[in-house]
Amino acid sequence: MRLAAGRGHLLAVGNARDIADTMQQWFEGGAADGFNVMAPVMPADLQSFVDEVMPLLERSDVFGAGRTLRQRYGLPRL
């Protein structure tokens, strides 16, 4: 069932800290440069992710809060 739920993608399961840690490990290990969140129950699970996981990712600088894609890639402003 877990394999089917993942649809070939990383399936992070656990509490907010577990999920944030998994995402951070993948990001820092070079396995991912971004994530698409596929919440199983909308909108409740997506709201939980935003409320509980995102603050942890912002504190660890994985999310890159306040930076634009242009800034992240060091591109000049036109």
C-alpha positions as CSV (number, residue, x, y, z in Angstrom):
1,M,0.0,0.0,0.0
2,R,2.9,2.4,0.8
3,L,4.4,1.7,-2.6
4,A,1.1,2.4,-4.4
5,A,0.6,5.6,-2.4
6,G,4.0,6.9,-3.4
7,R,3.3,6.6,-7.1
8,G,7.1,6.2,-7.7
9,H,7.9,9.3,-5.6
10,L,9.5,9.7,-2.2
11,L,6.8,8.9,0.4
12,A,7.7,10.6,3.7
13,V,5.7,9.3,6.6
14,G,5.7,10.5,10.2
15,N,5.3,13.6,12.3
16,A,6.3,17.1,11.1
17,R,9.9,16.7,12.4
18,D,10.3,13.3,10.6
19,I,9.0,14.7,7.3
20,A,11.2,17.9,7.6
21,D,14.2,15.8,8.5
22,T,13.7,13.5,5.5
23,M,13.3,16.4,3.1
24,Q,16.4,18.1,4.6
25,Q,18.5,14.9,4.1
26,W,17.4,14.6,0.5
27,F,18.1,18.2,-0.2
28,E,21.5,18.4,1.5
29,G,22.5,15.0,0.0
30,G,21.8,16.4,-3.5
31,A,19.0,13.9,-4.2
32,A,16.5,16.8,-4.7
33,D,16.6,20.4,-5.5
34,G,12.9,20.9,-4.8
35,F,9.8,19.1,-3.8
36,N,6.2,18.7,-5.0
37,V,3.9,18.1,-2.1
38,M,1.1,15.7,-2.8
39,A,-1.1,15.7,0.2
40,P,-3.4,12.7,0.4
41,V,-6.3,14.6,1.9
42,M,-7.0,18.1,0.6
43,P,-7.1,20.7,2.0
44,A,-6.5,19.4,5.6
45,D,-3.2,17.6,5.0
46,L,-1.8,20.4,2.9
47,Q,-2.7,22.9,5.7
48,S,-1.0,20.7,8.2
49,F,2.1,20.6,6.1
50,V,2.2,24.4,5.8
51,D,1.5,24.9,9.5
52,E,3.8,22.2,10.9
53,V,6.5,21.2,8.4
54,M,7.2,24.5,6.6
55,P,8.3,26.4,9.7
56,L,10.8,23.6,10.4
57,L,12.2,23.8,6.9
58,E,12.4,27.6,7.0
59,R,14.4,27.4,10.2
60,S,16.8,24.9,8.7
61,D,17.1,27.1,5.5
62,V,16.0,24.2,3.3
63,F,13.0,26.2,2.1
64,G,14.9,29.4,1.4
65,A,12.3,31.7,2.8
66,G,12.4,35.2,1.4
67,R,14.5,34.3,-1.7
68,T,13.3,34.4,-5.2
69,L,14.3,31.8,-7.8
70,R,16.4,34.5,-9.5
71,Q,18.3,35.2,-6.2
72,R,18.8,31.5,-5.6
73,Y,20.5,31.1,-9.0
74,G,22.5,34.3,-8.7
75,L,20.9,35.8,-11.8
76,P,21.1,39.5,-12.4
77,R,18.0,41.6,-12.2
78,L,16.9,42.9,-15.6
